[in-house]
């Protein structure tokens, strides 16, 4: 019985390490495709890229964009050009959280 449990644990660990390697490869692939709007502060869309202050005052940021036709156009342009890639970053970013939850559950950590 102990040998079967050890085999199952080894198999689980190999799957976990494999998932971590896939995650690293995906992050590396995505890091090569960062849109110019996120890298160049002079880009037209830079005015609608908010930092963590957005989380505290989202209404103010949204009102600023809504009040200016230029900012609204820049936001639409940014959303249209970058939405799939940003969604992919968030999807990949959630994997470590889920993985940590699985590991902690497997190790019976609180």
Residue pairs with C-beta under 8 A, 6 or more apart in sequence:
12 106
16 99
16 102
16 103
19 95
19 99
20 99
23 92
23 95
23 96
23 99
26 92
27 92
30 85
30 88
30 89
30 92
33 85
35 81
35 82
35 85
36 43
37 43
37 44
37 45
37 46
37 49
37 78
37 81
37 82
38 49
38 82
40 46
44 74
44 77
45 74
45 75
45 77
45 78
47 70
47 71
47 74
48 65
48 71
48 74
48 75
48 78
49 78
50 61
53 61
54 61
64 71
65 71
65 72
65 75
66 72
